[in-house]
Amino acid sequence: MRRRKILYLFFVVGLLSGIVSCGDSDDRNIKEPAEAEMIEQELSGMSAQLLNAKEVQDFYQSRNYSPIWNHSELRKKFADELKKLKQEGLNYKDYHGEEIMNLIKDESLDAQEQSKAEILFTDAFFELSDHLLNGKINPSKMYHTFGIPKEKINTGEILENISSSEEIEKTLDSLRPQNPHYKGLMASIEEYKKKSTKITDIEDGGKIEPGDEDPRIPDIAQRLKELELLSENVQVEGNIYSEEIVASIKKFQEHQGLALDGIIGQTTIEGLNIDNVKRYKQIMVNLERWRWFPRELGDHYVLVNIPDYRVSVIKNGDTLSTRRAIVGKEGNETPIFSDTIQYIVINPTWTVPTSIRDNEIIPAMATNSNYIASHDMEVLDGSGNVVDPSQVTAENAGNYTFRQRSGARNPLGRVKIIYPNKYAIYLHDTPGRHRFEENTRAISHGCVRVQDAVGLAAYVLSDQPDWSQERIEEVINSGETVQVPVKQKIAVHHFYLTAWNEDGETKFTHDIYELDDEVYQNLIK
């Protein structure tokens, strides 16, 4: 349905443009329409040079090789759009940019050059349209757990309906992500483009707590001023870690997704030593990621930002709540995908994944015959019958299902929030709630543990009077396993964002899966 809406928009715009299209007769680059025969002839010899040879060939064949870039203003506007791509982390050179800039300047092109120019403009338009809509990089080649499908449009049909310079700008803009997150990062990249590449470097050393004296304090204060987190008017008193500097460090820690303890440890020092060039690249990378993500996030959704270890509830553009999260560790990375919540399970049992069964439980059973009983677990055969754990060996374990009963020791805690997906990933509670206080929280097997998961479940069921938080607590205390269907439509988006713009401030977090550099290197190829 979303794609039909996009195509319908372009169709309507195309009809309107036919009425108010540009009557440009001032044509310096192409004085007369390129001959169809010449375009057809040039196409046959330009295949190796083109980025979308088949699509361009099919496009011109469908219109009997007649030109579309007749008007100089249309060509100039497209060239202007290419020049602005840097603010989105894209390079105009990837779209025949240098040739197009030269063609715009040249006032005398012969018929053959006119035809080549016509083809290059179309090829560049096709390539740029795809990159704005889906990103330059194919994320599924880098992320084995990337589950967001590509958007599809008929680029040739869109180009057919463009006949004015104003229209090409609107068309390209409609292909970009329209959400405020993308627009915010575009503002961030402009901000960081102007920042100095020189920073005050902080030496490694021991932990600094509020009130301590440390010879690095003057440098730390200067670095905070460079980050515009500490006023230039603040005077450093010797080497004392003063209250004013503590407040600025806490703000920096907030921007980094760290514990707001004001303690300057190694992680905080490492963050302070990241220069503006790297931050600029980080923003580029995250603009690209937004081009991979769904165009329609929905009016009501849960956003799981994996590297920031946070789960936020967003409705009509407002962030209603944010909770800490625990995500997948290296080797069990939390996947990137989107889905819709369908039901909640109170007092869930836990069916042990095959990898955990084989790598952790079976070896533990070999050394402790009472392991299953001591962990409130049971073993089921293929018919769902409970069997004696002593029947299970490493060789026949594949014939059995291991399940942990609900209760205080269950790793899923008191509730789980289900949005069925091929990864078998969901949001859930945990008995190990103390882990939410840690700075580094990539420790799960892939699912997302949520701080105050019961409160989040109550919110998801808040449109159902029979399922107040008090009622949920009653069921939890009863020990009964209950499944509750979710009636309101709430999407869940698992995204990987290491930079974002929030309330006009650019914020960064640690690249926990070390993915940013690979994305950046592919962006600049």
Disulfide bonds with the S-S distance in Angstrom:
none
